[in-house]
């Protein structure tokens, strides 16, 4: 097993997508190849990797708009949460093989009801989509969704070690990636003492962002 892992800037609102593969098995997956699917496919082809699956972390259009083209170019299977009616249904706790690599799927609703994160345990890679960013968390429509997101975040923090690297769906932070440990120490949403504090910060976030000079 030899890991291939690339964070790719795909366009849109500072979107990130990912190429993850096993070089020895010559197999790879594309994760959220939005806006510029040809660039993702070219990176796989340049390394002689066959794309077996196109995976979406969630169903929002800025993460799915490259699906049709990526699938046509690769002949891969579409994998996502069952609510998205994919070819390969990724249930909570499922694993997806990429050569000798294994991606574990965790269902983390809140930002979106069909949201997934993907965890590769050997190299401790966590692809978080729009659940967890560097220094922020995903937006929610109302308090009920925010409560769900809080529970998803708290559960996720019990499932992966602090040295796990965090690879988000957008370049919204001070750097393009982080670790769970760093986020626990610095992300204001993860520093909230309880759900009520989380909801208050959500409500106040536009003013907090302005005060801190954040985008």
Secondary structure as UniProt FT lines:
FT   STRAND          3..11
FT   TURN            12..14
FT   STRAND          15..22
FT   TURN            23..26
FT   STRAND          27..31
FT   HELIX           37..46
FT   TURN            47..48
FT   STRAND          50..55
FT   HELIX           61..64
FT   TURN            65..66
FT   HELIX           67..74
FT   STRAND          77..80
FT   HELIX           82..84
FT   STRAND          88..89
FT   TURN            92..93
FT   STRAND          95..98
FT   TURN            99..100
FT   STRAND          101..107
FT   TURN            113..114
FT   STRAND          116..120
FT   TURN            121..124
FT   STRAND          125..129
FT   TURN            130..131
FT   HELIX           143..159
FT   TURN            162..163
FT   STRAND          165..168
FT   STRAND          178..179
FT   HELIX           180..186
FT   TURN            188..191
FT   HELIX           195..212
//
